[in-house]
C-alpha cells in the first residue's frame, strides 16, 4: 500500500489526475486509502496461496464474480489507465481492464512477482519493477525501483566511531524470532561491544512478553531500548550502524535508499517465498547478509552480528552496495509510465 499511495499522490499532485482505489475489506487499504484522501471501492476476493483446498476452490469459484464486479467499476469510472500493485484485488481488477482493453501497468517491488502479477504479467501493457531480473516476467518492463519516502534518501553516510547502534525490527507486527532470540544473545553482545546500544522494536502484540524476557534475563535498559512501535523510521535508520530485519519489498527499498548494512531474515511464510528472493538479490549485490529462519539460533545470530559490528570496512562496503540499488526517482518514473500509457488512448 505504501508504494501504491505514493504513485497515487504523484499523479494527483503533478497532473491533477483523479485516482480511485480497488481493494478488499480485510486489507490495510480500508484505513490507509481514506486517510490519504482517495476513494476506495471494495470487492470480495478470497485467498489462493497458503490455504486449504476448500478455500482455494471457493476462491476460484468466486473469481469470475470479482472480475465482473471490477468490469462494472471500470465501466462506471472510465479510467485511462489501471495500475496493479499485487494483492488480492489486483488480479480481478487487472483482468477486467485487459478484457475492456484499458491500458494496464503492473508494479512489482519484489524480485519474483506474486501470484496476481504472475497471472497477468504477459497480458499487461507495461510493467514497473524493482529488480533487473524481474523484467523477464512481464511485457515492456522497466526497472524503476520502489517509491520510498524522501526522508530515507536524505540519510547520509554513517560516520564511524567508537559508539555503535544496532536496530532490530520485524515490520509493524514485529518478528517473534527476533523477540525470542535477541534477549538471549544480548548480554554477550553488549559485553563484546561496550559502546554498543540497541533499539529493538517488538511489534504491538509482543511488547510486554519481550520486555518480560529481557527483565527475567537481568538485562538492564541503559543501553537497550525495547518498544512496540517506532514512529520515525527514517531517523532510526540514520542512527543505525547495522540493521536486523525482515526482507519485505518496502523494507529493502528503504535500506537501499538509506544506504545501510543489514542482516536479513526472510519471513518464511511470505507468499511465494518472495522475502527470501528479495534477500537473495541483496546478498548477491553485496548489500546484506542473510540468515534463513530455519537455521537461525542464538549462536548463529550472535556470530553474524559480532562479525559485522566488529568490521567497520565491511559494513561500509555493504552500505555502499545497498545505496547502489536505490532509485531516488522511482515514483516520478512510474508516474511518467502511467502518463505515457494514458497518451496512447
N, C-alpha and C positions, 0 to 999 in steps of 0.2 A: 504493500500500500504506500510506503514512503516514496519510492520512485514514481508510482502512478500519480500521486498527488503533485510531485514536483513537475512532471510533464504537464499536468492539467494547469498548474499555476503559470508555467512558462507560456502556454498557448493563450490562456486568458489574459495575462498581463501584457504580453508583447503584441498580440494581434486582435484582442477583444473577442476571441473565439468563445462560442457557447459550448460548454462541456457538460456532459451527463455521464454518470457512472452507472454500471450494471453490476450488481453483487448478490450475495446471499445473506440471509438473516443471521447466520452464525459467524460471519466474518467480522474482522476489525473495521471493515468499511462502514458498518452501521453507526459507529461512533466517529471515526476519523473524517469521513466524507462530509457529513453535515457540519461538523466543526470547521471544516475548511471552506464552507460556503457553497458547496456544489450539490445539485440534486442527485438523488440516488434511487434507482429502480431495482426492485428485488425480484429474483427468480428462484425457483426451487430446483436445486441440483444436488444429487446425492454424491457419495464418495465412490471411487473406483479402486483406489490404492489402499493396501494395508487394512482391508475389511473382509468380512465373511463373504462366502459365495452368495448367500441370500441377499445381503446388502448390495453386492455388485450387480446381481440380476435386477433388483428393484431400480437401481440407478440406470441401468441400460434401458429398462422399460420406460423410465421417466424422461430419458434424454430427449426423445422427439418432442415431448411437451415443452421442455426447456428451450429447445431450438425454436419451436413455434411461438412461444412467448416472446423470444428475442426478435423474431421476424416482425411481430406486431409492434414492438417497441421501436424498431428501426424504421418501419413504415410511418410511424407517427412522428418521430423525431427528425427523420430525413438527414442523417449525418453525412458529411462529406468524406469522413474517414473514421474507421473503427480501429482502436488500438487495444490489443490484447496483452495483458501483463502476466498471464498464467493464473492459476487458481481455478476454483470450481466454476465460476460464472464465465470465465474467459472462453472455454471451449464452445458452449452453445452460442454465445454472442458472436464469436468469430465465424462459426459455421453459418449463422444467419446472415452475416454480412457477405460471406462468399456466395451464398445462394442468391442474394439480392444484387450481386455484382457491385457492392460498395468496396472501395479500396481499403485494404487492411494492412496494418503494421503490427507485427509481433515484437514485443520487447522481452528479451530473455537475459536475466542477470547472472544465471548460473552457468557453469562450464558445460553441463549437459542439460538440455531442456526437460522440463517437467512434462507430464502426460498431455496436458492441454495443448501446449505448444508443439509437442511432437506430432500430435494428431493433425494439426493444421499447418505444420511447417512448410510442406511442399505446395500448399494451396494459397498461402498469403501473398500479398503483392510485394511486400518487403519486410525486412526484419532488422532490428537494432539489437546487438549483442554485446556482451562484456568481454568475451574472450575470443581470440582468433580461431581457436579450434571449434568453437560453437557455430561458425558460419556454415559448416557443411550440412547442418540440419535444416536450413532454410533457403528459400529463393531470395536473391538480391539482398543478402545480408551485409550490413556494415558494422564494424567494430566502433561503437560509440562510447562504451563504458556505461556505468550505472550512476544515475544522478545522486549526488551527495551534497549535504548542506555546506555552504561556503565556509563555515567556521572550521571545518576539518582541513580544507585546503590552506587556510591561513596559519595552520600549525607549522612552526619552524623546526629546524633540526634540533634534536635534544643534545644539549651540551653535556659532555661527560665530566663527572666529578666524583667525589667520594660517596656522596649520598645517592641512593638509587630507589626507584619506586617500581613495584610490581602491581599491575592492575589485573584483577580477576573478575570476569563476569560471564554470565551464560544467557545473554539476551534478557528480555524483560521478565521472563519467568524464572530466571536463574538456571543453574545446572546442578542437579543432585550430586553428580560425581565430583564436581569441584567442592561442593559444600561438605562432602564426607571426607575427601582426601586432603584438602588444603589445611584444615586444622591439625591433622595428624602429622603433616610434614612441616608445620610452621616453626616449631621450636628449633629444629635443626637448621632450617633455612635462616632464621633470624640469628642464630649463633654463628653461622658461616659468614654472614654479611652484617656486621654490627651497625652499619649506617643505612640498612635497608628498611623501608616502610612499605606496607602492603595495604591496598584498598580492595576489599572483597565484597562485591555485590552479590547478594544471595537470591534475589527474587522474593516477591511478597509471601509466597506460601512457605518458604523455608527459612525466613528470617529468624524467628525465635529458636527453632531447633538448632540452627547453625551456631547462633550465639551461645546456646547451652553447651554445644560440643566444645567450643573454644574455652568456656569457663571450666568445664569438667576436666579439661586437659591442663588447666592452670596457666593459660596463655593470657597475658595482660593486653590491654588495648592502647598502650602508649605508642606502639609502632604499627598496630593493626587496626584498620577501620573496617567494621563489618556493618553493612547497611542493606536493607531490602532493595532500595532503588537509588539510582544515581541520576540526577536531573540534567546536569551539564556534561554530557559525554565528551564533547569536544575538549573541554578543559581537562577532563580526566585523561584523555589520550595525550594531550600536550604535556602533562606532568609525568607520564609513564616512560620508563626505560624499556620495559618489556610487558607484553600483554598476553594473558592466558585466556582463551575464549573459544567459542564455537566458530563455525565457518559458514554461516549463512551468507546470502548474497549481499545484504546491506552491511554486515559486519566487515567482510573482506574489502568491500568498496571503501569503507571508512578507514580501514587500516592502510590501504593504498594512498588515499587522499592525505592522511596524516603522516605517512612515512614512518611507521613504527614496526619494530621487530615483534614477532608473535610466536606463541606456541598454540597451534590449532588442534582442538579435539572435536572432530566432527560428531554431530548428533546422529547416532546410528539408526534411529527410526525416521530420519528425514526422507520424504518421498523420493523414490528413485535413487537413494543414496547420494543426493546432489551435494550435500555438505562435504562428503569425502572427495568428490571430484573437484569441488572448489579448492579444497585444501591441497589436493594433488597439484593443481595448477600453480598455487603459490609456492609450494615446495620446489617444483620444477624450475621456477624463476629465481630461486634462492631467497625468497622473501619471508619464509616461515619454516618452522619445524612442525611436524605433525605427529601426534600420538593417537593411534586408534583406540577407542574407548575399551575394547575388549582386552587390550594389552596394558591398560593403564592401571597402575597401582601406586602406592605411596613411594616406593623406592624408585620406580621409573620416573614419576613426576619430579621427585626431588633431584634426581640425576640430571634431567634435561634443564630444569630451572637453574640449578647451580652452575652448570656448564655455561649457559648463556649469560647469566648475571656476572660471571667472572671474566667474560671475554668481551670487552668494550668494542674491539675492532670487528668482531663477528656480528654483534648486534647492529653496528653502524652499517655494515655491508647489507644485512637483511633489511634495514630501514630504507636504504637507498634503492634496493631491488623492489621493495614494496611500492615506493613512490613512483618508480618507473612504470608501474602498472596502473597508475591513476589516470583519470580522464577528466580534467577540470571543466571541459566544455561539453560534458555528456548531455545535460538537459537541453542545451542550445542545439546540439547536433540532432537529437531526437525530434525536437520541435521543428527543425528545418526539414527533416524527412517527412513529418506529418504534412507540412505545408506543401511540399513537392507533390505528395500523393493527392492532396486536395486540388492542386492545379491541373492534374491530369483529367479531371472530370470534363 
